[in-house]
Amino acid sequence: MINYVPITQKEFEKQIHPNLKTKLPDLKDYDTIYLGYPTWNGQVPMIFHTLFDEYDFSGKTIVPFTTSASSPISESMPSVRKLASDSKVTDGLRYSNDDVQLKEFLNNK
């Protein structure tokens, strides 16, 4: 198993935007993008900076959701809003293994 802690710390410290290994479909056909990520150091992982560097999310609705052992989504929302500054960013969800909460969140989006 890979220990990602030192990798992510280096990416944050040096503001490294790692390469994407997979291409996304053309986003012009989508109005709403669900953005799922783990919260690391209170932020989205640096690879999401690469994602927003390489793809045009302007005019899209971004629906963020995160997983985290302890951080509320409010910690990472400033970095999401900064990345998606040309988009409408909805309130997000920190998924905590509560499927009822998840269904309510999805039904309200």
Biopython code that builds the backbone (N, CA, C, O; Angstrom):
import numpy as np
from Bio.PDB.StructureBuilder import StructureBuilder

atoms = [
    (1, "MET", "N", (0.846, -1.183, 0.000)),
    (1, "MET", "CA", (0.000, 0.000, 0.000)),
    (1, "MET", "C", (0.890, 1.245, 0.000)),
    (1, "MET", "O", (1.896, 1.313, 0.706)),
    (2, "ILE", "N", (0.497, 2.209, -0.798)),
    (2, "ILE", "CA", (1.274, 3.448, -0.918)),
    (2, "ILE", "C", (0.879, 4.411, 0.193)),
    (2, "ILE", "O", (-0.307, 4.613, 0.454)),
    (3, "ASN", "N", (1.866, 4.999, 0.843)),
    (3, "ASN", "CA", (1.629, 6.042, 1.837)),
    (3, "ASN", "C", (1.594, 7.379, 1.095)),
    (3, "ASN", "O", (2.630, 7.885, 0.665)),
    (4, "TYR", "N", (0.404, 7.938, 0.953)),
    (4, "TYR", "CA", (0.241, 9.174, 0.197)),
    (4, "TYR", "C", (0.540, 10.437, 0.995)),
    (4, "TYR", "O", (0.633, 11.520, 0.417)),
    (5, "VAL", "N", (0.690, 10.321, 2.300)),
    (5, "VAL", "CA", (0.905, 11.503, 3.135)),
    (5, "VAL", "C", (2.129, 12.297, 2.689)),
    (5, "VAL", "O", (2.005, 13.502, 2.472)),
    (6, "PRO", "N", (3.316, 11.679, 2.540)),
    (6, "PRO", "CA", (4.458, 12.500, 2.113)),
    (6, "PRO", "C", (4.306, 13.042, 0.691)),
    (6, "PRO", "O", (4.800, 14.125, 0.379)),
    (7, "ILE", "N", (3.634, 12.300, -0.150)),
    (7, "ILE", "CA", (3.407, 12.756, -1.534)),
    (7, "ILE", "C", (2.529, 14.001, -1.526)),
    (7, "ILE", "O", (2.847, 14.999, -2.173)),
    (8, "THR", "N", (1.421, 13.934, -0.788)),
    (8, "THR", "CA", (0.508, 15.090, -0.764)),
    (8, "THR", "C", (1.134, 16.285, -0.061)),
    (8, "THR", "O", (0.912, 17.425, -0.469)),
    (9, "GLN", "N", (1.910, 16.043, 0.987)),
    (9, "GLN", "CA", (2.579, 17.156, 1.660)),
    (9, "GLN", "C", (3.522, 17.874, 0.704)),
    (9, "GLN", "O", (3.577, 19.103, 0.693)),
    (10, "LYS", "N", (4.261, 17.119, -0.094)),
    (10, "LYS", "CA", (5.176, 17.724, -1.062)),
    (10, "LYS", "C", (4.388, 18.516, -2.113)),
    (10, "LYS", "O", (4.775, 19.627, -2.478)),
    (11, "GLU", "N", (3.287, 17.941, -2.594)),
    (11, "GLU", "CA", (2.476, 18.639, -3.595)),
    (11, "GLU", "C", (1.947, 19.965, -3.044)),
    (11, "GLU", "O", (1.987, 20.984, -3.734)),
    (12, "PHE", "N", (1.453, 19.954, -1.806)),
    (12, "PHE", "CA", (0.948, 21.191, -1.202)),
    (12, "PHE", "C", (2.063, 22.200, -0.987)),
    (12, "PHE", "O", (1.913, 23.376, -1.316)),
    (13, "GLU", "N", (3.179, 21.745, -0.436)),
    (13, "GLU", "CA", (4.290, 22.659, -0.139)),
    (13, "GLU", "C", (4.850, 23.312, -1.389)),
    (13, "GLU", "O", (5.165, 24.502, -1.386)),
    (14, "LYS", "N", (4.976, 22.535, -2.459)),
    (14, "LYS", "CA", (5.583, 23.042, -3.694)),
    (14, "LYS", "C", (4.545, 23.456, -4.732)),
    (14, "LYS", "O", (4.887, 23.833, -5.853)),
    (15, "GLN", "N", (3.265, 23.380, -4.341)),
    (15, "GLN", "CA", (2.158, 23.724, -5.249)),
    (15, "GLN", "C", (2.267, 22.969, -6.576)),
    (15, "GLN", "O", (2.102, 23.548, -7.650)),
    (16, "ILE", "N", (2.543, 21.684, -6.482)),
    (16, "ILE", "CA", (2.666, 20.814, -7.656)),
    (16, "ILE", "C", (1.268, 20.428, -8.135)),
    (16, "ILE", "O", (0.427, 19.992, -7.349)),
    (17, "HIS", "N", (1.038, 20.593, -9.415)),
    (17, "HIS", "CA", (-0.196, 20.142, -10.044)),
    (17, "HIS", "C", (0.145, 18.843, -10.781)),
    (17, "HIS", "O", (0.655, 18.887, -11.900)),
    (18, "PRO", "N", (-0.129, 17.693, -10.168)),
    (18, "PRO", "CA", (0.264, 16.419, -10.781)),
    (18, "PRO", "C", (-0.499, 16.144, -12.073)),
    (18, "PRO", "O", (-1.589, 16.670, -12.294)),
    (19, "ASN", "N", (0.092, 15.320, -12.907)),
    (19, "ASN", "CA", (-0.530, 14.972, -14.187)),
    (19, "ASN", "C", (-1.763, 14.107, -13.982)),
    (19, "ASN", "O", (-1.827, 13.293, -13.061)),
    (20, "LEU", "N", (-2.736, 14.302, -14.857)),
    (20, "LEU", "CA", (-3.915, 13.433, -14.884)),
    (20, "LEU", "C", (-3.581, 12.202, -15.710)),
    (20, "LEU", "O", (-2.925, 12.308, -16.746)),
    (21, "LYS", "N", (-4.021, 11.051, -15.267)),
    (21, "LYS", "CA", (-3.759, 9.816, -16.007)),
    (21, "LYS", "C", (-4.884, 9.481, -16.975)),
    (21, "LYS", "O", (-4.696, 8.693, -17.902)),
    (22, "THR", "N", (-6.049, 10.075, -16.762)),
    (22, "THR", "CA", (-7.232, 9.753, -17.559)),
    (22, "THR", "C", (-7.841, 11.033, -18.101)),
    (22, "THR", "O", (-7.871, 12.048, -17.405)),
    (23, "LYS", "N", (-8.319, 10.998, -19.314)),
    (23, "LYS", "CA", (-9.008, 12.146, -19.902)),
    (23, "LYS", "C", (-10.494, 12.071, -19.558)),
    (23, "LYS", "O", (-11.077, 10.988, -19.497)),
    (24, "LEU", "N", (-11.087, 13.223, -19.337)),
    (24, "LEU", "CA", (-12.523, 13.304, -19.102)),
    (24, "LEU", "C", (-13.255, 13.416, -20.425)),
    (24, "LEU", "O", (-12.671, 13.827, -21.428)),
    (25, "PRO", "N", (-14.537, 13.051, -20.434)),
    (25, "PRO", "CA", (-15.327, 13.304, -21.643)),
    (25, "PRO", "C", (-15.481, 14.809, -21.833)),
    (25, "PRO", "O", (-15.190, 15.587, -20.924)),
    (26, "ASP", "N", (-15.927, 15.207, -22.989)),
    (26, "ASP", "CA", (-16.137, 16.624, -23.283)),
    (26, "ASP", "C", (-17.178, 17.188, -22.316)),
    (26, "ASP", "O", (-18.307, 16.700, -22.263)),
    (27, "LEU", "N", (-16.811, 18.188, -21.573)),
    (27, "LEU", "CA", (-17.698, 18.744, -20.554)),
    (27, "LEU", "C", (-18.804, 19.633, -21.111)),
    (27, "LEU", "O", (-19.713, 20.017, -20.376)),
    (28, "LYS", "N", (-18.741, 19.962, -22.389)),
    (28, "LYS", "CA", (-19.771, 20.857, -22.949)),
    (28, "LYS", "C", (-21.159, 20.232, -22.884)),
    (28, "LYS", "O", (-22.161, 20.946, -22.917)),
    (29, "ASP", "N", (-21.226, 18.915, -22.792)),
    (29, "ASP", "CA", (-22.520, 18.232, -22.729)),
    (29, "ASP", "C", (-23.098, 18.159, -21.315)),
    (29, "ASP", "O", (-24.181, 17.608, -21.118)),
    (30, "TYR", "N", (-22.383, 18.711, -20.331)),
    (30, "TYR", "CA", (-22.805, 18.618, -18.935)),
    (30, "TYR", "C", (-23.028, 20.007, -18.349)),
    (30, "TYR", "O", (-22.215, 20.913, -18.533)),
    (31, "ASP", "N", (-24.139, 20.155, -17.644)),
    (31, "ASP", "CA", (-24.426, 21.400, -16.937)),
    (31, "ASP", "C", (-24.010, 21.312, -15.472)),
    (31, "ASP", "O", (-23.613, 22.308, -14.867)),
    (32, "THR", "N", (-24.107, 20.105, -14.909)),
    (32, "THR", "CA", (-23.811, 19.875, -13.496)),
    (32, "THR", "C", (-22.699, 18.854, -13.366)),
    (32, "THR", "O", (-22.726, 17.796, -13.994)),
    (33, "ILE", "N", (-21.719, 19.190, -12.540)),
    (33, "ILE", "CA", (-20.575, 18.304, -12.297)),
    (33, "ILE", "C", (-20.541, 18.000, -10.803)),
    (33, "ILE", "O", (-20.489, 18.912, -9.978)),
    (34, "TYR", "N", (-20.571, 16.721, -10.460)),
    (34, "TYR", "CA", (-20.404, 16.300, -9.072)),
    (34, "TYR", "C", (-18.913, 16.106, -8.840)),
    (34, "TYR", "O", (-18.273, 15.280, -9.492)),
    (35, "LEU", "N", (-18.373, 16.872, -7.910)),
    (35, "LEU", "CA", (-16.941, 16.881, -7.647)),
    (35, "LEU", "C", (-16.674, 16.186, -6.316)),
    (35, "LEU", "O", (-16.902, 16.757, -5.250)),
    (36, "GLY", "N", (-16.191, 14.952, -6.390)),
    (36, "GLY", "CA", (-15.908, 14.180, -5.185)),
    (36, "GLY", "C", (-14.420, 14.119, -4.915)),
    (36, "GLY", "O", (-13.621, 13.936, -5.833)),
    (37, "TYR", "N", (-14.052, 14.272, -3.665)),
    (37, "TYR", "CA", (-12.634, 14.310, -3.311)),
    (37, "TYR", "C", (-12.462, 13.999, -1.828)),
    (37, "TYR", "O", (-13.390, 14.177, -1.039)),
    (38, "PRO", "N", (-11.274, 13.535, -1.453)),
    (38, "PRO", "CA", (-10.948, 13.447, -0.019)),
    (38, "PRO", "C", (-10.417, 14.804, 0.434)),
    (38, "PRO", "O", (-9.709, 15.476, -0.316)),
    (39, "THR", "N", (-10.749, 15.202, 1.636)),
    (39, "THR", "CA", (-10.194, 16.446, 2.172)),
    (39, "THR", "C", (-8.818, 16.147, 2.749)),
    (39, "THR", "O", (-8.677, 15.314, 3.645)),
    (40, "TRP", "N", (-7.811, 16.829, 2.231)),
    (40, "TRP", "CA", (-6.432, 16.679, 2.690)),
    (40, "TRP", "C", (-5.945, 18.039, 3.144)),
    (40, "TRP", "O", (-5.988, 19.004, 2.381)),
    (41, "ASN", "N", (-5.494, 18.119, 4.352)),
    (41, "ASN", "CA", (-4.995, 19.390, 4.903)),
    (41, "ASN", "C", (-6.035, 20.501, 4.776)),
    (41, "ASN", "O", (-5.687, 21.663, 4.567)),
    (42, "GLY", "N", (-7.299, 20.142, 4.901)),
    (42, "GLY", "CA", (-8.365, 21.132, 4.806)),
    (42, "GLY", "C", (-8.634, 21.630, 3.401)),
    (42, "GLY", "O", (-9.346, 22.617, 3.220)),
    (43, "GLN", "N", (-8.073, 20.960, 2.402)),
    (43, "GLN", "CA", (-8.203, 21.398, 1.005)),
    (43, "GLN", "C", (-8.532, 20.224, 0.097)),
    (43, "GLN", "O", (-8.508, 19.064, 0.510)),
    (44, "VAL", "N", (-8.837, 20.555, -1.141)),
    (44, "VAL", "CA", (-8.940, 19.514, -2.156)),
    (44, "VAL", "C", (-7.520, 19.101, -2.537)),
    (44, "VAL", "O", (-6.608, 19.926, -2.480)),
    (45, "PRO", "N", (-7.315, 17.842, -2.923)),
    (45, "PRO", "CA", (-5.983, 17.415, -3.362)),
    (45, "PRO", "C", (-5.510, 18.244, -4.561)),
    (45, "PRO", "O", (-6.317, 18.745, -5.343)),
    (46, "MET", "N", (-4.216, 18.374, -4.685)),
    (46, "MET", "CA", (-3.631, 19.200, -5.746)),
    (46, "MET", "C", (-3.998, 18.728, -7.147)),
    (46, "MET", "O", (-3.993, 19.530, -8.082)),
    (47, "ILE", "N", (-4.311, 17.460, -7.312)),
    (47, "ILE", "CA", (-4.687, 16.975, -8.651)),
    (47, "ILE", "C", (-5.946, 17.677, -9.153)),
    (47, "ILE", "O", (-6.170, 17.760, -10.361)),
    (48, "PHE", "N", (-6.770, 18.184, -8.233)),
    (48, "PHE", "CA", (-7.957, 18.921, -8.665)),
    (48, "PHE", "C", (-7.591, 20.280, -9.242)),
    (48, "PHE", "O", (-8.335, 20.830, -10.054)),
    (49, "HIS", "N", (-6.458, 20.822, -8.833)),
    (49, "HIS", "CA", (-5.957, 22.043, -9.462)),
    (49, "HIS", "C", (-5.627, 21.751, -10.929)),
    (49, "HIS", "O", (-5.918, 22.552, -11.817)),
    (50, "THR", "N", (-5.014, 20.589, -11.162)),
    (50, "THR", "CA", (-4.716, 20.175, -12.540)),
    (50, "THR", "C", (-6.003, 20.032, -13.340)),
    (50, "THR", "O", (-6.084, 20.473, -14.486)),
    (51, "LEU", "N", (-6.996, 19.419, -12.733)),
    (51, "LEU", "CA", (-8.286, 19.215, -13.400)),
    (51, "LEU", "C", (-8.872, 20.544, -13.860)),
    (51, "LEU", "O", (-9.343, 20.655, -14.991)),
    (52, "PHE", "N", (-8.846, 21.547, -12.994)),
    (52, "PHE", "CA", (-9.397, 22.856, -13.355)),
    (52, "PHE", "C", (-8.468, 23.623, -14.289)),
    (52, "PHE", "O", (-8.922, 24.502, -15.021)),
    (53, "ASP", "N", (-7.171, 23.304, -14.277)),
    (53, "ASP", "CA", (-6.234, 23.900, -15.244)),
    (53, "ASP", "C", (-6.540, 23.410, -16.658)),
    (53, "ASP", "O", (-6.477, 24.177, -17.618)),
    (54, "GLU", "N", (-6.872, 22.127, -16.773)),
    (54, "GLU", "CA", (-6.977, 21.483, -18.083)),
    (54, "GLU", "C", (-8.383, 21.448, -18.674)),
    (54, "GLU", "O", (-8.537, 21.239, -19.877)),
    (55, "TYR", "N", (-9.393, 21.647, -17.862)),
    (55, "TYR", "CA", (-10.773, 21.573, -18.347)),
    (55, "TYR", "C", (-11.514, 22.861, -18.025)),
    (55, "TYR", "O", (-11.218, 23.541, -17.042)),
    (56, "ASP", "N", (-12.475, 23.177, -18.868)),
    (56, "ASP", "CA", (-13.253, 24.401, -18.722)),
    (56, "ASP", "C", (-14.546, 24.093, -17.966)),
    (56, "ASP", "O", (-15.451, 23.452, -18.501)),
    (57, "PHE", "N", (-14.619, 24.548, -16.738)),
    (57, "PHE", "CA", (-15.801, 24.356, -15.902)),
    (57, "PHE", "C", (-16.659, 25.619, -15.847)),
    (57, "PHE", "O", (-17.624, 25.671, -15.085)),
    (58, "SER", "N", (-16.325, 26.626, -16.634)),
    (58, "SER", "CA", (-17.067, 27.882, -16.563)),
    (58, "SER", "C", (-18.526, 27.664, -16.947)),
    (58, "SER", "O", (-18.846, 26.949, -17.898)),
    (59, "GLY", "N", (-19.396, 28.306, -16.174)),
    (59, "GLY", "CA", (-20.823, 28.199, -16.419)),
    (59, "GLY", "C", (-21.453, 26.913, -15.913)),
    (59, "GLY", "O", (-22.670, 26.751, -16.010)),
    (60, "LYS", "N", (-20.672, 26.007, -15.384)),
    (60, "LYS", "CA", (-21.196, 24.740, -14.872)),
    (60, "LYS", "C", (-21.647, 24.924, -13.422)),
    (60, "LYS", "O", (-21.205, 25.845, -12.734)),
    (61, "THR", "N", (-22.518, 24.048, -12.978)),
    (61, "THR", "CA", (-22.861, 23.961, -11.566)),
    (61, "THR", "C", (-22.001, 22.860, -10.975)),
    (61, "THR", "O", (-22.033, 21.721, -11.440)),
    (62, "ILE", "N", (-21.234, 23.201, -9.950)),
    (62, "ILE", "CA", (-20.347, 22.252, -9.289)),
    (62, "ILE", "C", (-20.984, 21.854, -7.968)),
    (62, "ILE", "O", (-21.300, 22.703, -7.135)),
    (63, "VAL", "N", (-21.171, 20.538, -7.785)),
    (63, "VAL", "CA", (-21.747, 20.004, -6.557)),
    (63, "VAL", "C", (-20.640, 19.225, -5.839)),
    (63, "VAL", "O", (-20.351, 18.084, -6.201)),
    (64, "PRO", "N", (-20.017, 19.841, -4.818)),
    (64, "PRO", "CA", (-18.900, 19.181, -4.144)),
    (64, "PRO", "C", (-19.364, 18.206, -3.064)),
    (64, "PRO", "O", (-20.348, 18.440, -2.363)),
    (65, "PHE", "N", (-18.622, 17.108, -2.954)),
    (65, "PHE", "CA", (-18.809, 16.193, -1.830)),
    (65, "PHE", "C", (-17.447, 15.631, -1.467)),
    (65, "PHE", "O", (-16.584, 15.447, -2.326)),
    (66, "THR", "N", (-17.273, 15.364, -0.198)),
    (66, "THR", "CA", (-15.965, 14.937, 0.272)),
    (66, "THR", "C", (-16.076, 13.783, 1.252)),
    (66, "THR", "O", (-17.138, 13.512, 1.813)),
    (67, "THR", "N", (-14.965, 13.123, 1.437)),
    (67, "THR", "CA", (-14.809, 12.155, 2.512)),
    (67, "THR", "C", (-13.687, 12.678, 3.386)),
    (67, "THR", "O", (-12.725, 13.274, 2.901)),
    (68, "SER", "N", (-13.823, 12.452, 4.662)),
    (68, "SER", "CA", (-12.786, 12.893, 5.591)),
    (68, "SER", "C", (-13.004, 12.187, 6.915)),
    (68, "SER", "O", (-14.138, 11.952, 7.333)),
    (69, "ALA", "N", (-11.908, 11.854, 7.562)),
    (69, "ALA", "CA", (-12.017, 11.230, 8.874)),
    (69, "ALA", "C", (-12.514, 12.228, 9.914)),
    (69, "ALA", "O", (-13.196, 11.851, 10.867)),
    (70, "SER", "N", (-12.165, 13.518, 9.726)),
    (70, "SER", "CA", (-12.544, 14.475, 10.762)),
    (70, "SER", "C", (-12.891, 15.874, 10.251)),
    (70, "SER", "O", (-13.573, 16.621, 10.953)),
    (71, "SER", "N", (-12.454, 16.242, 9.081)),
    (71, "SER", "CA", (-12.651, 17.613, 8.596)),
    (71, "SER", "C", (-14.056, 17.817, 8.035)),
    (71, "SER", "O", (-14.520, 17.013, 7.226)),
    (72, "PRO", "N", (-14.737, 18.884, 8.456)),
    (72, "PRO", "CA", (-16.024, 19.205, 7.833)),
    (72, "PRO", "C", (-15.784, 19.747, 6.426)),
    (72, "PRO", "O", (-14.688, 20.213, 6.116)),
    (73, "ILE", "N", (-16.792, 19.685, 5.588)),
    (73, "ILE", "CA", (-16.632, 20.170, 4.214)),
    (73, "ILE", "C", (-16.356, 21.669, 4.184)),
    (73, "ILE", "O", (-15.787, 22.177, 3.218)),
    (74, "SER", "N", (-16.752, 22.369, 5.222)),
    (74, "SER", "CA", (-16.518, 23.822, 5.258)),
    (74, "SER", "C", (-15.028, 24.164, 5.172)),
    (74, "SER", "O", (-14.676, 25.254, 4.721)),
    (75, "GLU", "N", (-14.155, 23.256, 5.595)),
    (75, "GLU", "CA", (-12.713, 23.517, 5.495)),
    (75, "GLU", "C", (-12.233, 23.551, 4.053)),
    (75, "GLU", "O", (-11.371, 24.358, 3.705)),
    (76, "SER", "N", (-12.779, 22.687, 3.215)),
    (76, "SER", "CA", (-12.304, 22.603, 1.826)),
    (76, "SER", "C", (-13.095, 23.476, 0.861)),
    (76, "SER", "O", (-12.654, 23.694, -0.267)),
    (77, "MET", "N", (-14.242, 23.975, 1.274)),
    (77, "MET", "CA", (-15.077, 24.758, 0.360)),
    (77, "MET", "C", (-14.384, 26.014, -0.173)),
    (77, "MET", "O", (-14.595, 26.354, -1.337)),
    (78, "PRO", "N", (-13.562, 26.726, 0.622)),
    (78, "PRO", "CA", (-12.873, 27.882, 0.034)),
    (78, "PRO", "C", (-11.978, 27.492, -1.144)),
    (78, "PRO", "O", (-11.908, 28.228, -2.129)),
    (79, "SER", "N", (-11.298, 26.354, -1.062)),
    (79, "SER", "CA", (-10.446, 25.964, -2.189)),
    (79, "SER", "C", (-11.292, 25.516, -3.386)),
    (79, "SER", "O", (-10.901, 25.735, -4.532)),
    (80, "VAL", "N", (-12.439, 24.897, -3.131)),
    (80, "VAL", "CA", (-13.337, 24.526, -4.235)),
    (80, "VAL", "C", (-13.849, 25.790, -4.921)),
    (80, "VAL", "O", (-13.833, 25.887, -6.148)),
    (81, "ARG", "N", (-14.300, 26.750, -4.130)),
    (81, "ARG", "CA", (-14.840, 27.993, -4.707)),
    (81, "ARG", "C", (-13.767, 28.755, -5.492)),
    (81, "ARG", "O", (-14.064, 29.358, -6.523)),
    (82, "LYS", "N", (-12.544, 28.728, -5.015)),
    (82, "LYS", "CA", (-11.460, 29.393, -5.736)),
    (82, "LYS", "C", (-11.188, 28.689, -7.064)),
    (82, "LYS", "O", (-11.044, 29.344, -8.096)),
    (83, "LEU", "N", (-11.117, 27.362, -7.041)),
    (83, "LEU", "CA", (-10.881, 26.614, -8.280)),
    (83, "LEU", "C", (-12.005, 26.821, -9.283)),
    (83, "LEU", "O", (-11.764, 26.957, -10.483)),
    (84, "ALA", "N", (-13.223, 26.842, -8.785)),
    (84, "ALA", "CA", (-14.405, 26.915, -9.646)),
    (84, "ALA", "C", (-14.977, 28.330, -9.675)),
    (84, "ALA", "O", (-16.194, 28.511, -9.655)),
    (85, "SER", "N", (-14.117, 29.314, -9.720)),
    (85, "SER", "CA", (-14.557, 30.706, -9.630)),
    (85, "SER", "C", (-15.455, 31.134, -10.790)),
    (85, "SER", "O", (-16.206, 32.101, -10.665)),
    (86, "ASP", "N", (-15.386, 30.428, -11.905)),
    (86, "ASP", "CA", (-16.239, 30.745, -13.057)),
    (86, "ASP", "C", (-17.480, 29.855, -13.108)),
    (86, "ASP", "O", (-18.176, 29.804, -14.123)),
    (87, "SER", "N", (-17.748, 29.165, -12.019)),
    (87, "SER", "CA", (-18.867, 28.227, -11.945)),
    (87, "SER", "C", (-19.765, 28.578, -10.775)),
    (87, "SER", "O", (-19.395, 29.360, -9.898)),
    (88, "LYS", "N", (-20.947, 27.990, -10.775)),
    (88, "LYS", "CA", (-21.828, 28.089, -9.615)),
    (88, "LYS", "C", (-21.492, 26.898, -8.720)),
    (88, "LYS", "O", (-21.611, 25.749, -9.147)),
    (89, "VAL", "N", (-21.078, 27.162, -7.496)),
    (89, "VAL", "CA", (-20.742, 26.088, -6.557)),
    (89, "VAL", "C", (-21.854, 25.991, -5.522)),
    (89, "VAL", "O", (-22.161, 26.963, -4.832)),
    (90, "THR", "N", (-22.450, 24.814, -5.421)),
    (90, "THR", "CA", (-23.523, 24.597, -4.452)),
    (90, "THR", "C", (-22.923, 24.274, -3.085)),
    (90, "THR", "O", (-21.714, 24.088, -2.953)),
    (91, "ASP", "N", (-23.771, 24.212, -2.092)),
    (91, "ASP", "CA", (-23.341, 23.701, -0.802)),
    (91, "ASP", "C", (-22.893, 22.259, -1.012)),
    (91, "ASP", "O", (-23.396, 21.562, -1.893)),
    (92, "GLY", "N", (-21.963, 21.833, -0.210)),
    (92, "GLY", "CA", (-21.422, 20.497, -0.376)),
    (92, "GLY", "C", (-21.848, 19.553, 0.730)),
    (92, "GLY", "O", (-22.605, 19.913, 1.632)),
    (93, "LEU", "N", (-21.344, 18.344, 0.636)),
    (93, "LEU", "CA", (-21.647, 17.291, 1.602)),
    (93, "LEU", "C", (-20.365, 16.588, 2.004)),
    (93, "LEU", "O", (-19.546, 16.238, 1.154)),
    (94, "ARG", "N", (-20.195, 16.385, 3.284)),
    (94, "ARG", "CA", (-19.145, 15.484, 3.767)),
    (94, "ARG", "C", (-19.823, 14.150, 4.005)),
    (94, "ARG", "O", (-20.632, 14.001, 4.922)),
    (95, "TYR", "N", (-19.486, 13.189, 3.175)),
    (95, "TYR", "CA", (-20.099, 11.866, 3.293)),
    (95, "TYR", "C", (-19.483, 11.141, 4.475)),
    (95, "TYR", "O", (-18.263, 11.003, 4.567)),
    (96, "SER", "N", (-20.335, 10.682, 5.377)),
    (96, "SER", "CA", (-19.846, 10.013, 6.581)),
    (96, "SER", "C", (-20.527, 8.659, 6.757)),
    (96, "SER", "O", (-20.921, 8.281, 7.860)),
    (97, "ASN", "N", (-20.655, 7.942, 5.647)),
    (97, "ASN", "CA", (-21.223, 6.594, 5.657)),
    (97, "ASN", "C", (-22.698, 6.583, 6.067)),
    (97, "ASN", "O", (-23.186, 5.607, 6.636)),
    (98, "ASP", "N", (-23.391, 7.667, 5.773)),
    (98, "ASP", "CA", (-24.805, 7.805, 6.093)),
    (98, "ASP", "C", (-25.572, 7.890, 4.779)),
    (98, "ASP", "O", (-25.685, 8.962, 4.184)),
    (99, "ASP", "N", (-26.096, 6.754, 4.332)),
    (99, "ASP", "CA", (-26.765, 6.706, 3.035)),
    (99, "ASP", "C", (-28.061, 7.504, 3.005)),
    (99, "ASP", "O", (-28.445, 8.002, 1.947)),
    (100, "VAL", "N", (-28.742, 7.640, 4.131)),
    (100, "VAL", "CA", (-29.958, 8.455, 4.181)),
    (100, "VAL", "C", (-29.588, 9.917, 3.907)),
    (100, "VAL", "O", (-30.249, 10.594, 3.120)),
    (101, "GLN", "N", (-28.523, 10.398, 4.566)),
    (101, "GLN", "CA", (-28.047, 11.763, 4.350)),
    (101, "GLN", "C", (-27.652, 11.960, 2.889)),
    (101, "GLN", "O", (-27.955, 12.994, 2.293)),
    (102, "LEU", "N", (-26.978, 10.973, 2.319)),
    (102, "LEU", "CA", (-26.556, 11.054, 0.918)),
    (102, "LEU", "C", (-27.758, 11.138, -0.014)),
    (102, "LEU", "O", (-27.765, 11.964, -0.928)),
    (103, "LYS", "N", (-28.761, 10.316, 0.190)),
    (103, "LYS", "CA", (-29.964, 10.345, -0.656)),
    (103, "LYS", "C", (-30.665, 11.692, -0.564)),
    (103, "LYS", "O", (-31.115, 12.228, -1.577)),
    (104, "GLU", "N", (-30.762, 12.244, 0.647)),
    (104, "GLU", "CA", (-31.387, 13.562, 0.821)),
    (104, "GLU", "C", (-30.592, 14.632, 0.071)),
    (104, "GLU", "O", (-31.172, 15.495, -0.588)),
    (105, "PHE", "N", (-29.266, 14.571, 0.173)),
    (105, "PHE", "CA", (-28.395, 15.530, -0.508)),
    (105, "PHE", "C", (-28.616, 15.447, -2.020)),
    (105, "PHE", "O", (-28.806, 16.469, -2.680)),
    (106, "LEU", "N", (-28.590, 14.237, -2.561)),
    (106, "LEU", "CA", (-28.739, 14.056, -4.011)),
    (106, "LEU", "C", (-30.131, 14.455, -4.482)),
    (106, "LEU", "O", (-30.268, 15.021, -5.566)),
    (107, "ASN", "N", (-31.145, 14.182, -3.711)),
    (107, "ASN", "CA", (-32.517, 14.549, -4.091)),
    (107, "ASN", "C", (-32.734, 16.052, -4.085)),
    (107, "ASN", "O", (-33.645, 16.543, -4.752)),
    (108, "ASN", "N", (-31.917, 16.792, -3.348)),
    (108, "ASN", "CA", (-32.064, 18.241, -3.273)),
    (108, "ASN", "C", (-31.178, 18.975, -4.264)),
    (108, "ASN", "O", (-31.176, 20.206, -4.271)),
    (109, "LYS", "N", (-30.437, 18.283, -5.089)),
    (109, "LYS", "CA", (-29.535, 18.928, -6.054)),
    (109, "LYS", "C", (-30.145, 18.938, -7.417)),
    (109, "LYS", "O", (-29.536, 19.438, -8.362)),
]
sb = StructureBuilder()
sb.init_structure("model")
sb.init_model(0)
sb.init_chain("A")
sb.init_seg("    ")
for serial, (resi, resn, name, xyz) in enumerate(atoms, 1):
    if name == "N":
        sb.init_residue(resn, " ", resi, " ")
    sb.init_atom(name, np.array(xyz, "f"), 0.0, 1.0, " ", f" {name:<3s}", serial, name[0])
structure = sb.get_structure()
